[in-house]
């Protein structure tokens, strides 16, 4: 998929994607692996998807700010944020 390839090379391009693409799991996952902050532009549903949020915070600890509040108390997510913050 050309869109997945595009955001895999420049995750921030998700900002300019359609709502449909912002709700596409593969597109958002590729974007957040490249640039964690792309989580800001993901659909609300995907901002609450634990595996996408984990990928985003591994790439950029500040992506946690865009994660759904229901994940702010998730042990695995919080540990990854702490780990990433200490490493980077």
QUIWO-V670168 format. One line per field, one symbol per residue. ss: DSSP state (H for helix, E for strand, - for the rest). phi: phi as a letter, one per 30 degrees, with the letter a starting at -180 (. if undefined). Layout:
ss = ???
phi = ???
This chain:
ss = -HHHHHHHH-HHHHHH--HHHH--HHHHHHHHHH-HHHHHH--HHHH--HHHHHHHHHH-HHHHHH--HHH---HHHHHHHHHHHHH-
phi = .dddddddcaeddeecddedddcdedddddddddbeddeecddedddcdedddddddddaeddedcdeddcdcdeddddddddddddc
